[in-house]
Amino acid sequence: MHVDHHPLIKDFPEKREQLQRLRQQDTAFARKADDYEELDKRICRVEDGIDTLDDAALNELKMQRVALKDEIARDLKKASGSCCGGCCG
């Protein structure tokens, strides 16, 4: 079964340079991005049948991935200066 990976660079291709810059300049962002990538890899290993996990636990991992992606999207928006201030806290 083919499983689509969700690396940040695929989900935010127009933000490639900004992602690289933030990873180098902001340790909190870098940690968040690394956590996201590791979580995505773990989910893909389960979906590929390499690792096993029950459905509830897999769904929890997917929810964590979505939450991290939302945080990263807010960070990118805030760093680009295009944030209105209300959503980024």
C-alpha positions in Angstrom: 0.0 0.0 0.0 1.4 3.4 -1.0 1.4 5.9 1.8 1.8 9.7 1.2 4.3 11.3 3.4 3.6 14.9 4.6 7.0 16.6 4.9 6.8 20.3 5.6 8.5 21.1 2.4 5.8 19.3 0.5 3.0 21.0 2.5 4.5 24.5 2.3 6.5 24.5 -1.0 6.3 28.3 -1.3 7.9 28.6 2.1 11.0 26.5 1.4 13.5 29.4 2.1 11.5 30.6 5.1 11.4 27.1 6.6 15.2 26.7 6.2 15.9 30.2 7.7 13.6 29.7 10.7 15.1 26.2 11.4 18.5 27.9 11.5 17.6 31.0 13.5 14.8 29.8 15.9 15.6 26.8 18.0 12.0 26.5 19.2 10.8 26.5 15.6 13.5 24.0 14.6 12.4 21.7 17.4 8.8 21.9 16.4 9.6 21.2 12.8 11.8 18.2 13.8 9.0 16.9 16.0 6.6 17.2 13.1 8.9 15.4 10.7 9.5 12.5 13.2 5.8 12.2 13.9 5.1 12.1 10.2 7.7 9.4 9.7 6.3 7.3 12.6 2.7 7.6 11.1 4.0 6.5 7.7 5.8 3.5 9.2 2.6 2.4 10.9 0.6 3.0 7.7 3.2 1.1 5.7 2.9 -1.9 8.0 6.5 -1.6 9.3 5.4 -0.7 12.8 2.1 -1.6 14.6 -0.2 0.6 16.5 -3.9 0.3 17.2 -6.3 2.6 15.4 -7.0 4.9 18.4 -3.3 5.5 19.0 -2.6 6.1 15.2 -5.5 8.6 15.1 -4.0 10.4 18.2 -0.7 10.6 16.4 -2.4 12.1 13.3 -4.2 14.7 15.5 -0.9 15.6 17.0 0.6 16.0 13.5 -2.3 18.3 12.5 -1.9 20.4 15.6 1.9 20.8 15.0 1.3 21.7 11.3 -1.2 24.4 12.4 1.4 25.8 14.9 4.1 25.8 12.2 1.7 27.5 9.7 1.0 30.2 12.3 4.8 30.6 12.9 5.5 30.9 9.2 2.7 33.5 8.8 3.9 35.4 11.8 7.5 35.4 10.6 6.5 36.6 7.2 4.9 39.7 8.7 1.5 38.8 7.1 -0.2 37.9 10.4 -2.9 40.2 11.7 -1.8 39.5 15.2 -5.0 37.8 16.4 -4.3 34.3 15.4 -0.6 34.1 16.2 -0.8 35.0 19.8 
